[in-house]
Amino acid sequence: MTKKVVYTDKAPKPIGPYSQAIKVGNFMFISGQIPINPETGQVISGDIKIQTKQVLENIKAILEAEGYSMENIIYVTVYLANIEDFPEFNLEYSKYFQKDPPARVTVGVAQLPKNVKIEISAVAYKA
């Protein structure tokens, strides 16, 4: 199987030496996304629900660049700068995964890049 770098200008440009995603076979491994508006390159300010929505929209754009959808996500890792944001995060997150949600890990961390409230990485599979 070959490794393919996935890139779309509809998601934020990487802020370091990594790819938005890597596709290998039918799997896509999406790098951690933070709430950056891809049009401005600026962090979206606001509460956890607003930031969660931006992160998930960025992930959705990366998936769509290769013909995948949110339904193809099989595993998600969520990093919250404040674990007390979990209930509000979960409300927004659940809007994107209403049927057969992926496996998930959610952890509280001390700090995230650019002092955002959330970062999400994901693995998708398409048969």
MOKACOR-V444141 format. One record per helix or strand of 3 or more residues. SS is the DSSP state (~ for helix, > for strand). FROM is the first residue (numbers start at 1). LEN is the number of residues. If there is no record, write none. Layout:
BEGIN
SS;FROM;LEN + SS;FROM;LEN
END
This chain:
BEGIN
>;3;4 + >;21;4 + >;27;8 + ~;48;17 + ~;70;3 + >;73;8 + ~;83;14 + >;103;6 + ~;113;3 + >;118;8
END
